[in-house]
Amino acid sequence: MQRESPAVERSESEHAIRIAHREQAGGVGHRGVVARATTSHESPTPQRSRTALTVVVGLLVAWNLVGNLAVPDAWYVPTNLAVAGALVAVAWWAGLRAREVGLSRGTVTQGVRWGGVVAAAVLVVVALGTLVPFAADAYTDERVDVDGAGLAFYALVRIPFGTVVLEEVAFRGILLALLVRVLAGRPTRVDVTDPGSTTPTAPHDTTDEDPTAGGLARARRWLGLRRLTRRWEPGDEAQAAHPSEALGDAAGSASPAVLWQATWVSSVLFGLWHIVPSIPAARGNVYVGATVEDPLGLVAIVAAAVATTTVAGLVFCWLRLRSGSLLAPMIAHVATNSGSFTVAWLLAS
């Protein structure tokens, strides 16, 4: 067979590249779907992810101090929502997609289902805690000295929108996704037909595609997710064609070690986030309030708060990855905080 001249081969190669670029910028992809134009925030660089991670951590540290020490209590909900909005803006600039932070519409059902089951279990545990003398004493708190309207405000407004939205968006959404991207090195587009493949594919429709889907199979094995994703993948029209939909993009192309590291870092930061608020919270608790005046007692209380919330962060991260939705840890978080507040209020009444 006669070999084409180098000029002809180069011309054909350039023609193929032009076609691929037209498809990526708005032409018809290989599945016959019209692709949208690729913008800068959809093609994140490793440096941009690292910069965004630094900005997010710095903003959380600054707000942890300012919000707890300087902002009036009446501004707690609106200011925390504003900070959550600022974090979302950073995430958009970094190129994070809704599925990466657990906000894909395709996983709403799973998030509500998993969150509801865990929330029910949490409420049972909280209720049973009132039967244990030591645990029941821990519910004696000055913060529950409110009327019925105050209870409704705390349980239905302040905790869900002032506390949970910010903490879940920050730690189980944006921070977790950025940590995975940074620890994994760089986002890699892989063959979506093979979850275990790390071979780059030709440009095609990027409308609903995960830029870091390569390590899904390994993440499934590590978290025991294979059965769950198999249940939802075949023929479920409510799910996207992408096999990572049931898990969410936070798993990305990360190895199990990277996913584990990101989970731990996010959870430890979540524990450290509670250092400042744990001190006034302990002072308001009748059971441990006197201990705060002793330096060693204060250290012990703060250490216990950090350890407890770190473990809670690990559970919430697992729930986020298991369900593929940020709604799951949000619902469980609201049940934990609002349920505990309501039980403490009932006991005080």
Secondary structure, DSSP 4 states (H G I P E B T S, - for coil): -PPPPHHHHHHHHHHHHHHHHHHHHTSB-TTS-BPPPPPGGGS--HHHHHHHHHHHHHHHHHHHHHHHHTS-GGGHHHHHHHHHHHHHHHHHHHT--TTTTT--GGGHHHHHHHHHHHHHHHHHHHHHHTTSHHHHHHT-BGGG---HHHHHHIIIIIIIIIIIHHHIIIIIIIHHHHHHHHHHSS-----TT-TT----------TT--TT-TTHHHHHHHHT-HHHHHHHSTT-TTS-SSTTTTT-TTSTT--HHHHHHHHHHHHHHHHHTTHHHHHHHHHTBTTTGGGGGSHHHHHHHHHHHHHHHHHHHHHHHHHHHHHS-THHHHHHHHHHHHHHHHHHHHHH-
